[in-house]
């Protein structure tokens, strides 16, 4: 069963320095029908102006990852980490007992476009940690590359939750399938472009809830970049 969440139905925050589209309820946007799915709590599609960004602020007991699509994002945190995240990089921050961080656009002539995604952890009070891994286009071209997993399998980033996240690039005749284990939920988010998923045409920003699907089939991509979340059969996040 596929449940479509259209891109133009998302919540919007439109500030002088930030344009953000919220797949799920976040900040001043609230929709009782869109308060996450399984352990997936937030998907924010952010565009930040040159030289601007999110100043130092706190988090705790949340798994937060950033996926840069265009431009660059500079990260600094209270653990002493400082890095620049570029397209292909995935940054994962386990907030645990508490962390302060900032995410800024270090460029003076280009916006940064990235996804920030929150996953509810399966435990509280862990020691905060930071991870960053680069996944090349070649690893994702015409296939689904595991980028996040609880056991850090195949070079993926580790996460404190029973969730696996895949990233794929699809264009033209490129096709891929993903077999879904029994009794799992899946969320698919189209970060860029468009493609067909199990016969459903999806556009940039669209998302799909999937329950009890045995296989996902991706095809007919047009400069598409997609994220796939394989999760517990839990309707709403527990936080």
Secondary structure, 3 states (H helix, E strand, C coil): CEEEECHHHCEEEECCCEEEEECCCECCECCCCCCCECCEEEEEEEEECCCCEEEEEEECCCEEEEEEEECEEEEEECCCCEEEEECCEEEEEECCCCEEEEEECCCCCCCEEEEEEEECCCCCCCCCEEEEEECCHHHHECCEEEEEECCCHHHCEECCCCCEEEEEEEEECCCEEEECCCCEEEEEEEEEEEEEECCEEEECCCEEEEECCCEEEEEEEEEEEEEEEEEECCCCCCC
